[in-house]
């Protein structure tokens, strides 16, 4: 599957919290995404909560737009992306990253 980043703007902020209603909203979102053959990977939200950048796997940008419509979510842009990180080129991770990984285990 291809990966896409969706940029969204929210005038009043995203408004998600740890409340039960948010868990129910997420569950409904995942179900609607599945109907559109879209998988929500994760999202980043700006500090003020007015912008989000969401990573999805989907067959096409149209499928992402369809899932957004089902979920009544705004779409500013959809950009196909690929993974690029410093470790892709054979560079070992910095020692600080390795130390953090050991502490997490």
Backbone as XML, in Angstrom:
<?xml version="1.0"?>
<chain id="A" units="angstrom">
  <residue number="1" name="UNK">
    <atom name="N" x="0.839" y="-1.184" z="0.000"/>
    <atom name="CA" x="0.000" y="0.000" z="0.000"/>
    <atom name="C" x="0.880" y="1.243" z="0.000"/>
  </residue>
  <residue number="2" name="UNK">
    <atom name="N" x="0.350" y="2.263" z="-0.568"/>
    <atom name="CA" x="1.040" y="3.548" z="-0.576"/>
    <atom name="C" x="0.738" y="4.289" z="0.724"/>
  </residue>
  <residue number="3" name="UNK">
    <atom name="N" x="1.608" y="5.250" z="1.046"/>
    <atom name="CA" x="1.416" y="6.058" z="2.253"/>
    <atom name="C" x="1.164" y="7.507" z="1.864"/>
  </residue>
  <residue number="4" name="UNK">
    <atom name="N" x="0.292" y="8.140" z="2.636"/>
    <atom name="CA" x="-0.092" y="9.525" z="2.384"/>
    <atom name="C" x="-0.106" y="10.304" z="3.694"/>
  </residue>
  <residue number="5" name="UNK">
    <atom name="N" x="0.318" y="11.566" z="3.617"/>
    <atom name="CA" x="0.159" y="12.493" z="4.736"/>
    <atom name="C" x="-0.985" y="13.424" z="4.376"/>
  </residue>
  <residue number="6" name="UNK">
    <atom name="N" x="-1.930" y="13.539" z="5.301"/>
    <atom name="CA" x="-3.070" y="14.433" z="5.115"/>
    <atom name="C" x="-2.914" y="15.597" z="6.089"/>
  </residue>
  <residue number="7" name="UNK">
    <atom name="N" x="-2.911" y="16.799" z="5.533"/>
    <atom name="CA" x="-2.872" y="18.003" z="6.356"/>
    <atom name="C" x="-4.306" y="18.483" z="6.546"/>
  </residue>
  <residue number="8" name="UNK">
    <atom name="N" x="-4.645" y="18.786" z="7.804"/>
    <atom name="CA" x="-5.997" y="19.238" z="8.130"/>
    <atom name="C" x="-5.918" y="20.495" z="9.000"/>
  </residue>
  <residue number="9" name="UNK">
    <atom name="N" x="-6.891" y="21.370" z="8.843"/>
    <atom name="CA" x="-7.012" y="22.562" z="9.690"/>
    <atom name="C" x="-8.316" y="22.493" z="10.461"/>
  </residue>
  <residue number="10" name="UNK">
    <atom name="N" x="-8.255" y="22.861" z="11.743"/>
    <atom name="CA" x="-9.424" y="22.866" z="12.621"/>
    <atom name="C" x="-9.508" y="24.234" z="13.296"/>
  </residue>
  <residue number="11" name="UNK">
    <atom name="N" x="-10.521" y="24.996" z="12.972"/>
    <atom name="CA" x="-10.671" y="26.346" z="13.520"/>
    <atom name="C" x="-10.723" y="26.332" z="15.049"/>
  </residue>
  <residue number="12" name="UNK">
    <atom name="N" x="-11.388" y="25.334" z="15.628"/>
    <atom name="CA" x="-11.545" y="25.257" z="17.079"/>
    <atom name="C" x="-10.606" y="24.236" z="17.721"/>
  </residue>
  <residue number="13" name="UNK">
    <atom name="N" x="-9.663" y="23.719" z="16.978"/>
    <atom name="CA" x="-8.751" y="22.710" z="17.502"/>
    <atom name="C" x="-9.294" y="21.312" z="17.291"/>
  </residue>
  <residue number="14" name="UNK">
    <atom name="N" x="-8.416" y="20.338" z="17.409"/>
    <atom name="CA" x="-8.771" y="18.940" z="17.155"/>
    <atom name="C" x="-9.791" y="18.444" z="18.169"/>
  </residue>
  <residue number="15" name="UNK">
    <atom name="N" x="-9.600" y="18.763" z="19.447"/>
    <atom name="CA" x="-10.600" y="18.418" z="20.450"/>
    <atom name="C" x="-10.604" y="16.981" z="20.913"/>
  </residue>
  <residue number="16" name="UNK">
    <atom name="N" x="-9.550" y="16.208" z="20.682"/>
    <atom name="CA" x="-9.499" y="14.830" z="21.172"/>
    <atom name="C" x="-8.920" y="14.834" z="22.583"/>
  </residue>
  <residue number="17" name="UNK">
    <atom name="N" x="-9.477" y="13.994" z="23.435"/>
    <atom name="CA" x="-8.963" y="13.836" z="24.785"/>
    <atom name="C" x="-8.953" y="12.351" z="25.109"/>
  </residue>
  <residue number="18" name="UNK">
    <atom name="N" x="-8.630" y="12.031" z="26.325"/>
    <atom name="CA" x="-8.595" y="10.627" z="26.745"/>
    <atom name="C" x="-9.969" y="10.139" z="27.198"/>
  </residue>
  <residue number="19" name="UNK">
    <atom name="N" x="-10.982" y="10.923" z="26.982"/>
    <atom name="CA" x="-12.337" y="10.575" z="27.429"/>
    <atom name="C" x="-12.882" y="9.384" z="26.654"/>
  </residue>
  <residue number="20" name="UNK">
    <atom name="N" x="-13.887" y="8.735" z="27.230"/>
    <atom name="CA" x="-14.522" y="7.582" z="26.595"/>
    <atom name="C" x="-15.085" y="7.972" z="25.233"/>
  </residue>
  <residue number="21" name="UNK">
    <atom name="N" x="-15.677" y="9.161" z="25.131"/>
    <atom name="CA" x="-16.252" y="9.581" z="23.855"/>
    <atom name="C" x="-15.175" y="9.652" z="22.774"/>
  </residue>
  <residue number="22" name="UNK">
    <atom name="N" x="-13.957" y="10.010" z="23.148"/>
    <atom name="CA" x="-12.868" y="10.044" z="22.174"/>
    <atom name="C" x="-12.500" y="8.634" z="21.719"/>
  </residue>
  <residue number="23" name="UNK">
    <atom name="N" x="-12.525" y="7.670" z="22.634"/>
    <atom name="CA" x="-12.248" y="6.275" z="22.265"/>
    <atom name="C" x="-13.317" y="5.778" z="21.301"/>
  </residue>
  <residue number="24" name="UNK">
    <atom name="N" x="-14.566" y="6.135" z="21.571"/>
    <atom name="CA" x="-15.657" y="5.731" z="20.684"/>
    <atom name="C" x="-15.517" y="6.399" z="19.317"/>
  </residue>
  <residue number="25" name="UNK">
    <atom name="N" x="-15.119" y="7.664" z="19.315"/>
    <atom name="CA" x="-14.900" y="8.388" z="18.058"/>
    <atom name="C" x="-13.782" y="7.731" z="17.256"/>
  </residue>
  <residue number="26" name="UNK">
    <atom name="N" x="-12.697" y="7.360" z="17.924"/>
    <atom name="CA" x="-11.583" y="6.693" z="17.228"/>
    <atom name="C" x="-12.023" y="5.351" z="16.652"/>
  </residue>
  <residue number="27" name="UNK">
    <atom name="N" x="-12.794" y="4.604" z="17.400"/>
    <atom name="CA" x="-13.274" y="3.307" z="16.924"/>
    <atom name="C" x="-14.149" y="3.494" z="15.679"/>
  </residue>
  <residue number="28" name="UNK">
    <atom name="N" x="-15.048" y="4.464" z="15.713"/>
    <atom name="CA" x="-15.914" y="4.741" z="14.561"/>
    <atom name="C" x="-15.086" y="5.202" z="13.362"/>
  </residue>
  <residue number="29" name="UNK">
    <atom name="N" x="-14.044" y="5.981" z="13.630"/>
    <atom name="CA" x="-13.157" y="6.448" z="12.559"/>
    <atom name="C" x="-12.455" y="5.268" z="11.902"/>
  </residue>
  <residue number="30" name="UNK">
    <atom name="N" x="-11.940" y="4.359" z="12.706"/>
    <atom name="CA" x="-11.250" y="3.184" z="12.160"/>
    <atom name="C" x="-12.189" y="2.318" z="11.331"/>
  </residue>
  <residue number="31" name="UNK">
    <atom name="N" x="-13.426" y="2.183" z="11.778"/>
    <atom name="CA" x="-14.409" y="1.389" z="11.029"/>
    <atom name="C" x="-14.731" y="2.034" z="9.687"/>
  </residue>
  <residue number="32" name="UNK">
    <atom name="N" x="-14.901" y="3.346" z="9.671"/>
    <atom name="CA" x="-15.167" y="4.054" z="8.407"/>
    <atom name="C" x="-13.962" y="3.960" z="7.482"/>
  </residue>
  <residue number="33" name="UNK">
    <atom name="N" x="-12.764" y="4.093" z="8.045"/>
    <atom name="CA" x="-11.545" y="3.966" z="7.234"/>
    <atom name="C" x="-11.482" y="2.590" z="6.576"/>
  </residue>
  <residue number="34" name="UNK">
    <atom name="N" x="-11.815" y="1.561" z="7.323"/>
    <atom name="CA" x="-11.765" y="0.193" z="6.785"/>
    <atom name="C" x="-12.719" y="0.041" z="5.600"/>
  </residue>
  <residue number="35" name="UNK">
    <atom name="N" x="-13.876" y="0.688" z="5.668"/>
    <atom name="CA" x="-14.825" y="0.634" z="4.548"/>
    <atom name="C" x="-14.242" y="1.271" z="3.288"/>
  </residue>
  <residue number="36" name="UNK">
    <atom name="N" x="-13.316" y="2.218" z="3.467"/>
    <atom name="CA" x="-12.681" y="2.887" z="2.326"/>
    <atom name="C" x="-11.329" y="2.261" z="1.983"/>
  </residue>
  <residue number="37" name="UNK">
    <atom name="N" x="-10.957" y="1.140" z="2.644"/>
    <atom name="CA" x="-9.676" y="0.457" z="2.443"/>
    <atom name="C" x="-8.498" y="1.351" z="2.821"/>
  </residue>
  <residue number="38" name="UNK">
    <atom name="N" x="-8.657" y="2.069" z="3.930"/>
    <atom name="CA" x="-7.654" y="3.020" z="4.421"/>
    <atom name="C" x="-7.265" y="2.631" z="5.835"/>
  </residue>
  <residue number="39" name="UNK">
    <atom name="N" x="-5.967" y="2.727" z="6.146"/>
    <atom name="CA" x="-5.470" y="2.461" z="7.493"/>
    <atom name="C" x="-4.822" y="3.726" z="8.038"/>
  </residue>
  <residue number="40" name="UNK">
    <atom name="N" x="-5.303" y="4.183" z="9.195"/>
    <atom name="CA" x="-4.726" y="5.349" z="9.876"/>
    <atom name="C" x="-3.523" y="4.846" z="10.672"/>
  </residue>
  <residue number="41" name="UNK">
    <atom name="N" x="-2.332" y="5.349" z="10.365"/>
    <atom name="CA" x="-1.107" y="4.926" z="11.058"/>
    <atom name="C" x="-0.922" y="5.730" z="12.343"/>
  </residue>
  <residue number="42" name="UNK">
    <atom name="N" x="-0.825" y="7.027" z="12.224"/>
    <atom name="CA" x="-0.749" y="7.926" z="13.380"/>
    <atom name="C" x="-0.874" y="9.364" z="12.903"/>
  </residue>
  <residue number="43" name="UNK">
    <atom name="N" x="-0.979" y="10.273" z="13.869"/>
    <atom name="CA" x="-1.124" y="11.697" z="13.544"/>
    <atom name="C" x="-0.229" y="12.531" z="14.442"/>
  </residue>
  <residue number="44" name="UNK">
    <atom name="N" x="0.141" y="13.689" z="13.927"/>
    <atom name="CA" x="0.830" y="14.718" z="14.691"/>
    <atom name="C" x="-0.119" y="15.907" z="14.751"/>
  </residue>
  <residue number="45" name="UNK">
    <atom name="N" x="-0.200" y="16.544" z="15.914"/>
    <atom name="CA" x="-1.078" y="17.696" z="16.094"/>
    <atom name="C" x="-0.220" y="18.874" z="16.543"/>
  </residue>
  <residue number="46" name="UNK">
    <atom name="N" x="-0.469" y="20.040" z="15.949"/>
    <atom name="CA" x="0.284" y="21.242" z="16.321"/>
    <atom name="C" x="0.006" y="21.602" z="17.773"/>
  </residue>
  <residue number="47" name="UNK">
    <atom name="N" x="0.900" y="22.392" z="18.349"/>
    <atom name="CA" x="0.774" y="22.768" z="19.755"/>
    <atom name="C" x="-0.548" y="23.433" z="20.086"/>
  </residue>
  <residue number="48" name="UNK">
    <atom name="N" x="-1.081" y="24.225" z="19.174"/>
    <atom name="CA" x="-2.361" y="24.899" z="19.431"/>
    <atom name="C" x="-3.560" y="24.036" z="19.053"/>
  </residue>
  <residue number="49" name="UNK">
    <atom name="N" x="-3.308" y="22.837" z="18.494"/>
    <atom name="CA" x="-4.383" y="21.914" z="18.153"/>
    <atom name="C" x="-5.161" y="22.275" z="16.901"/>
  </residue>
  <residue number="50" name="UNK">
    <atom name="N" x="-4.722" y="23.285" z="16.182"/>
    <atom name="CA" x="-5.478" y="23.732" z="15.007"/>
    <atom name="C" x="-5.057" y="23.058" z="13.706"/>
  </residue>
  <residue number="51" name="UNK">
    <atom name="N" x="-3.952" y="22.339" z="13.713"/>
    <atom name="CA" x="-3.483" y="21.631" z="12.515"/>
    <atom name="C" x="-3.143" y="20.205" z="12.893"/>
  </residue>
  <residue number="52" name="UNK">
    <atom name="N" x="-3.427" y="19.292" z="11.982"/>
    <atom name="CA" x="-2.967" y="17.923" z="12.177"/>
    <atom name="C" x="-2.338" y="17.428" z="10.882"/>
  </residue>
  <residue number="53" name="UNK">
    <atom name="N" x="-1.427" y="16.498" z="11.041"/>
    <atom name="CA" x="-0.730" y="15.858" z="9.930"/>
    <atom name="C" x="-0.848" y="14.360" z="10.190"/>
  </residue>
  <residue number="54" name="UNK">
    <atom name="N" x="-1.652" y="13.692" z="9.375"/>
    <atom name="CA" x="-2.015" y="12.302" z="9.624"/>
    <atom name="C" x="-1.419" y="11.396" z="8.555"/>
  </residue>
  <residue number="55" name="UNK">
    <atom name="N" x="-0.815" y="10.307" z="8.997"/>
    <atom name="CA" x="-0.211" y="9.338" z="8.087"/>
    <atom name="C" x="-1.176" y="8.180" z="7.873"/>
  </residue>
  <residue number="56" name="UNK">
    <atom name="N" x="-1.433" y="7.857" z="6.595"/>
    <atom name="CA" x="-2.351" y="6.781" z="6.221"/>
    <atom name="C" x="-1.700" y="5.846" z="5.222"/>
  </residue>
  <residue number="57" name="UNK">
    <atom name="N" x="-2.140" y="4.600" z="5.213"/>
    <atom name="CA" x="-1.875" y="3.670" z="4.124"/>
    <atom name="C" x="-3.183" y="3.504" z="3.363"/>
  </residue>
  <residue number="58" name="UNK">
    <atom name="N" x="-3.096" y="3.613" z="2.033"/>
    <atom name="CA" x="-4.302" y="3.519" z="1.208"/>
    <atom name="C" x="-3.892" y="3.224" z="-0.227"/>
  </residue>
  <residue number="59" name="UNK">
    <atom name="N" x="-4.822" y="2.695" z="-1.021"/>
    <atom name="CA" x="-4.489" y="2.409" z="-2.416"/>
    <atom name="C" x="-4.347" y="3.673" z="-3.268"/>
  </residue>
  <residue number="60" name="UNK">
    <atom name="N" x="-5.111" y="4.731" z="-2.925"/>
    <atom name="CA" x="-5.100" y="5.962" z="-3.724"/>
    <atom name="C" x="-5.403" y="7.159" z="-2.825"/>
  </residue>
  <residue number="61" name="UNK">
    <atom name="N" x="-5.066" y="8.366" z="-3.293"/>
    <atom name="CA" x="-5.480" y="9.556" z="-2.536"/>
    <atom name="C" x="-7.004" y="9.689" z="-2.471"/>
  </residue>
  <residue number="62" name="UNK">
    <atom name="N" x="-7.679" y="9.213" z="-3.500"/>
    <atom name="CA" x="-9.140" y="9.273" z="-3.511"/>
    <atom name="C" x="-9.729" y="8.441" z="-2.374"/>
  </residue>
  <residue number="63" name="UNK">
    <atom name="N" x="-9.108" y="7.299" z="-2.080"/>
    <atom name="CA" x="-9.574" y="6.467" z="-0.962"/>
    <atom name="C" x="-9.412" y="7.220" z="0.360"/>
  </residue>
  <residue number="64" name="UNK">
    <atom name="N" x="-8.313" y="7.946" z="0.522"/>
    <atom name="CA" x="-8.099" y="8.746" z="1.731"/>
    <atom name="C" x="-9.161" y="9.844" z="1.819"/>
  </residue>
  <residue number="65" name="UNK">
    <atom name="N" x="-9.432" y="10.492" z="0.698"/>
    <atom name="CA" x="-10.452" y="11.554" z="0.677"/>
    <atom name="C" x="-11.837" y="10.970" z="1.012"/>
  </residue>
  <residue number="66" name="UNK">
    <atom name="N" x="-12.136" y="9.781" z="0.488"/>
    <atom name="CA" x="-13.416" y="9.119" z="0.763"/>
    <atom name="C" x="-13.542" y="8.820" z="2.267"/>
  </residue>
  <residue number="67" name="UNK">
    <atom name="N" x="-12.468" y="8.298" z="2.870"/>
    <atom name="CA" x="-12.486" y="8.018" z="4.311"/>
    <atom name="C" x="-12.666" y="9.314" z="5.109"/>
  </residue>
  <residue number="68" name="UNK">
    <atom name="N" x="-12.023" y="10.376" z="4.671"/>
    <atom name="CA" x="-12.169" y="11.670" z="5.355"/>
    <atom name="C" x="-13.604" y="12.164" z="5.277"/>
  </residue>
  <residue number="69" name="UNK">
    <atom name="N" x="-14.224" y="11.982" z="4.124"/>
    <atom name="CA" x="-15.621" y="12.384" z="3.959"/>
    <atom name="C" x="-16.520" y="11.560" z="4.880"/>
  </residue>
  <residue number="70" name="UNK">
    <atom name="N" x="-16.301" y="10.252" z="4.927"/>
    <atom name="CA" x="-17.089" y="9.383" z="5.816"/>
    <atom name="C" x="-16.953" y="9.818" z="7.275"/>
  </residue>
  <residue number="71" name="UNK">
    <atom name="N" x="-15.752" y="10.294" z="7.632"/>
    <atom name="CA" x="-15.480" y="10.691" z="9.011"/>
    <atom name="C" x="-15.739" y="12.175" z="9.273"/>
  </residue>
  <residue number="72" name="UNK">
    <atom name="N" x="-16.232" y="12.876" z="8.249"/>
    <atom name="CA" x="-16.519" y="14.319" z="8.362"/>
    <atom name="C" x="-15.294" y="15.098" z="8.819"/>
  </residue>
  <residue number="73" name="UNK">
    <atom name="N" x="-14.146" y="14.762" z="8.222"/>
    <atom name="CA" x="-12.894" y="15.445" z="8.543"/>
    <atom name="C" x="-12.467" y="16.326" z="7.378"/>
  </residue>
  <residue number="74" name="UNK">
    <atom name="N" x="-11.945" y="17.513" z="7.670"/>
    <atom name="CA" x="-11.475" y="18.391" z="6.601"/>
    <atom name="C" x="-10.188" y="17.850" z="5.984"/>
  </residue>
  <residue number="75" name="UNK">
    <atom name="N" x="-9.940" y="18.220" z="4.746"/>
    <atom name="CA" x="-8.694" y="17.865" z="4.062"/>
    <atom name="C" x="-8.146" y="19.119" z="3.403"/>
  </residue>
  <residue number="76" name="UNK">
    <atom name="N" x="-6.966" y="19.568" z="3.856"/>
    <atom name="CA" x="-6.291" y="20.693" z="3.200"/>
    <atom name="C" x="-5.454" y="20.191" z="2.035"/>
  </residue>
  <residue number="77" name="UNK">
    <atom name="N" x="-4.741" y="19.086" z="2.276"/>
    <atom name="CA" x="-3.912" y="18.500" z="1.216"/>
    <atom name="C" x="-3.646" y="17.036" z="1.518"/>
  </residue>
  <residue number="78" name="UNK">
    <atom name="N" x="-3.384" y="16.285" z="0.448"/>
    <atom name="CA" x="-2.991" y="14.874" z="0.544"/>
    <atom name="C" x="-1.712" y="14.731" z="-0.265"/>
  </residue>
  <residue number="79" name="UNK">
    <atom name="N" x="-0.657" y="14.253" z="0.382"/>
    <atom name="CA" x="0.644" y="14.116" z="-0.271"/>
    <atom name="C" x="1.134" y="12.681" z="-0.131"/>
  </residue>
  <residue number="80" name="UNK">
    <atom name="N" x="1.465" y="12.051" z="-1.246"/>
    <atom name="CA" x="2.057" y="10.719" z="-1.165"/>
    <atom name="C" x="3.480" y="10.865" z="-0.632"/>
  </residue>
  <residue number="81" name="UNK">
    <atom name="N" x="3.861" y="9.996" z="0.302"/>
    <atom name="CA" x="5.178" y="10.079" z="0.947"/>
    <atom name="C" x="5.848" y="8.710" z="0.969"/>
  </residue>
  <residue number="82" name="UNK">
    <atom name="N" x="7.134" y="8.726" z="1.224"/>
    <atom name="CA" x="7.897" y="7.504" z="1.439"/>
    <atom name="C" x="8.799" y="7.730" z="2.641"/>
  </residue>
  <residue number="83" name="UNK">
    <atom name="N" x="9.277" y="6.670" z="3.220"/>
    <atom name="CA" x="10.116" y="6.770" z="4.401"/>
    <atom name="C" x="11.534" y="7.145" z="4.008"/>
  </residue>
  <residue number="84" name="UNK">
    <atom name="N" x="12.075" y="8.093" z="4.736"/>
    <atom name="CA" x="13.466" y="8.502" z="4.572"/>
    <atom name="C" x="13.995" y="8.799" z="5.965"/>
  </residue>
  <residue number="85" name="UNK">
    <atom name="N" x="14.994" y="8.062" z="6.378"/>
    <atom name="CA" x="15.608" y="8.339" z="7.668"/>
    <atom name="C" x="17.110" y="8.124" z="7.545"/>
  </residue>
  <residue number="86" name="UNK">
    <atom name="N" x="17.893" y="8.628" z="8.486"/>
    <atom name="CA" x="19.342" y="8.543" z="8.362"/>
    <atom name="C" x="19.869" y="7.112" z="8.391"/>
  </residue>
  <residue number="87" name="UNK">
    <atom name="N" x="19.087" y="6.185" z="8.913"/>
    <atom name="CA" x="19.539" y="4.804" z="9.022"/>
    <atom name="C" x="19.343" y="4.037" z="7.726"/>
  </residue>
  <residue number="88" name="UNK">
    <atom name="N" x="18.603" y="4.627" z="6.777"/>
    <atom name="CA" x="18.391" y="3.993" z="5.479"/>
    <atom name="C" x="19.682" y="3.882" z="4.678"/>
  </residue>
  <residue number="89" name="UNK">
    <atom name="N" x="20.664" y="4.693" z="5.033"/>
    <atom name="CA" x="21.896" y="4.748" z="4.265"/>
    <atom name="C" x="23.032" y="3.992" z="4.937"/>
  </residue>
  <residue number="90" name="UNK">
    <atom name="N" x="22.707" y="3.155" z="5.900"/>
    <atom name="CA" x="23.716" y="2.328" z="6.548"/>
    <atom name="C" x="24.412" y="3.003" z="7.709"/>
  </residue>
  <residue number="91" name="UNK">
    <atom name="N" x="23.991" y="4.210" z="8.068"/>
    <atom name="CA" x="24.589" y="4.884" z="9.215"/>
    <atom name="C" x="24.072" y="4.248" z="10.494"/>
  </residue>
  <residue number="92" name="UNK">
    <atom name="N" x="24.969" y="3.971" z="11.422"/>
    <atom name="CA" x="24.480" y="3.423" z="12.693"/>
    <atom name="C" x="23.764" y="4.517" z="13.477"/>
  </residue>
  <residue number="93" name="UNK">
    <atom name="N" x="22.788" y="4.132" z="14.305"/>
    <atom name="CA" x="22.116" y="5.140" z="15.126"/>
    <atom name="C" x="23.099" y="5.764" z="16.104"/>
  </residue>
  <residue number="94" name="UNK">
    <atom name="N" x="22.881" y="7.011" z="16.499"/>
    <atom name="CA" x="23.778" y="7.635" z="17.478"/>
    <atom name="C" x="23.710" y="6.898" z="18.806"/>
  </residue>
  <residue number="95" name="UNK">
    <atom name="N" x="24.801" y="6.952" z="19.564"/>
    <atom name="CA" x="24.857" y="6.240" z="20.843"/>
    <atom name="C" x="23.733" y="6.668" z="21.771"/>
  </residue>
  <residue number="96" name="UNK">
    <atom name="N" x="23.337" y="7.931" z="21.715"/>
    <atom name="CA" x="22.252" y="8.395" z="22.583"/>
    <atom name="C" x="20.947" y="7.682" z="22.245"/>
  </residue>
  <residue number="97" name="UNK">
    <atom name="N" x="20.704" y="7.394" z="20.975"/>
    <atom name="CA" x="19.488" y="6.678" z="20.580"/>
    <atom name="C" x="19.547" y="5.231" z="21.071"/>
  </residue>
  <residue number="98" name="UNK">
    <atom name="N" x="20.711" y="4.631" z="20.994"/>
    <atom name="CA" x="20.863" y="3.256" z="21.482"/>
    <atom name="C" x="20.662" y="3.185" z="22.996"/>
  </residue>
  <residue number="99" name="UNK">
    <atom name="N" x="21.185" y="4.167" z="23.720"/>
    <atom name="CA" x="21.025" y="4.177" z="25.170"/>
    <atom name="C" x="19.551" y="4.319" z="25.532"/>
  </residue>
  <residue number="100" name="UNK">
    <atom name="N" x="18.826" y="5.164" z="24.816"/>
    <atom name="CA" x="17.393" y="5.330" z="25.071"/>
    <atom name="C" x="16.625" y="4.057" z="24.796"/>
  </residue>
  <residue number="101" name="UNK">
    <atom name="N" x="17.026" y="3.334" z="23.750"/>
    <atom name="CA" x="16.349" y="2.083" z="23.407"/>
    <atom name="C" x="16.581" y="1.038" z="24.477"/>
  </residue>
  <residue number="102" name="UNK">
    <atom name="N" x="17.791" y="1.000" z="25.037"/>
    <atom name="CA" x="18.089" y="0.021" z="26.099"/>
    <atom name="C" x="17.289" y="0.325" z="27.353"/>
  </residue>
  <residue number="103" name="UNK">
    <atom name="N" x="17.126" y="1.634" z="27.656"/>
    <atom name="CA" x="16.362" y="2.014" z="28.843"/>
    <atom name="C" x="14.889" y="1.662" z="28.679"/>
  </residue>
  <residue number="104" name="UNK">
    <atom name="N" x="14.390" y="1.735" z="27.469"/>
    <atom name="CA" x="12.968" y="1.446" z="27.214"/>
    <atom name="C" x="12.643" y="-0.025" z="27.360"/>
  </residue>
  <residue number="105" name="UNK">
    <atom name="N" x="13.661" y="-0.874" z="27.202"/>
    <atom name="CA" x="13.440" y="-2.328" z="27.269"/>
    <atom name="C" x="13.356" y="-2.793" z="28.659"/>
  </residue>
</chain>
